[in-house]
Amino acid sequence: MTTLNYLSYLLVMAIVTYLVRTLPFIVFRTKVDNKLVKSFLYYVPYAVLGSMTFPVIIYSTGNIYSGIVATSVGLVLAYKGKSMVFVAVVACLIAYIMNLIIM
């Protein structure tokens, strides 16, 4: 990669990042009263974060089966109201044990 390519990619990334962060302030100058728009703006960050992290969680162990089992256990523990640290530690242990068993 040449320096010119690198600088052009960096400039495009900076412009896109700046637009994404400033566009809501430009578009919504007044308080948003529409319930649909409010709920959309409220849930979009969670949906995007979930869609970005969920595939990584499944494939991060190198074995899809251990990822699926660990994710399933984590989801069940989280649904039962366990703490986030407990869920993360147990899911990691399950993934590790599954990798030992499978490999």
C-alpha positions in Angstrom: 0.0 0.0 0.0 1.4 3.3 -1.0 1.4 6.4 1.2 -1.1 8.1 -1.1 -3.6 5.2 -0.8 -3.2 5.1 2.9 -3.8 8.8 3.3 -6.8 8.7 1.0 -8.3 5.8 3.0 -7.7 7.7 6.2 -9.3 10.8 4.9 -12.4 8.9 3.7 -12.7 7.1 7.0 -12.4 10.4 8.9 -15.1 12.1 6.8 -17.5 9.1 7.1 -16.9 9.0 10.9 -17.5 12.7 11.2 -20.7 12.6 9.2 -22.1 9.7 11.1 -21.5 11.5 14.4 -22.8 15.0 13.3 -25.6 14.1 11.0 -28.2 13.4 13.8 -27.4 16.8 15.3 -28.0 18.4 11.9 -31.2 16.5 11.1 -32.8 16.6 14.5 -32.6 20.2 15.6 -35.7 20.0 17.8 -36.7 17.5 20.4 -38.0 14.3 18.8 -41.6 13.6 19.8 -42.5 10.8 17.4 -42.6 7.5 19.3 -41.5 5.4 16.3 -38.4 7.6 15.7 -37.6 7.6 19.4 -37.8 3.8 19.7 -35.8 3.4 16.5 -33.0 5.7 17.7 -33.1 3.9 21.1 -32.8 0.4 19.8 -30.5 0.8 16.8 -27.2 0.9 18.8 -28.2 -2.4 20.5 -29.2 -4.1 17.3 -26.0 -3.0 15.5 -23.8 -4.1 18.4 -25.5 -7.4 18.6 -25.3 -8.0 14.9 -21.5 -7.2 14.9 -20.6 -9.3 18.0 -22.8 -12.3 17.7 -21.0 -14.0 14.7 -17.7 -13.3 16.4 -18.8 -15.0 19.6 -19.8 -18.1 17.7 -16.7 -18.4 15.6 -14.1 -17.0 18.1 -13.3 -20.4 19.6 -12.1 -21.9 16.3 -14.8 -24.6 16.6 -18.4 -23.7 15.8 -19.8 -26.3 18.1 -18.0 -25.0 21.2 -19.0 -21.5 20.3 -22.7 -22.4 20.0 -22.7 -24.4 23.3 -21.0 -21.6 25.2 -23.2 -18.9 23.7 -26.3 -21.0 24.6 -25.2 -21.5 28.1 -24.4 -17.8 28.4 -27.8 -16.8 27.0 -29.6 -19.1 29.5 -27.6 -17.8 32.5 -28.2 -14.2 31.4 -31.9 -14.9 31.0 -32.0 -16.3 34.5 -30.6 -13.0 35.8 -27.0 -13.9 36.7 -24.4 -11.2 36.8 -22.5 -10.3 33.6 -19.2 -11.3 35.0 -20.5 -14.7 36.1 -22.1 -15.3 32.6 -18.8 -14.3 30.9 -16.7 -16.5 33.1 -18.9 -19.6 32.8 -19.3 -19.1 29.0 -15.5 -18.9 28.6 -15.0 -22.0 30.8 -17.6 -23.9 28.8 -16.0 -22.9 25.5 -12.5 -24.0 26.9 -13.8 -27.3 28.2 -15.7 -28.0 24.9 -12.5 -27.3 22.9 -10.5 -29.7 25.1 -13.2 -32.4 24.6 -13.5 -31.9 20.8 -9.9 -31.4 19.9 
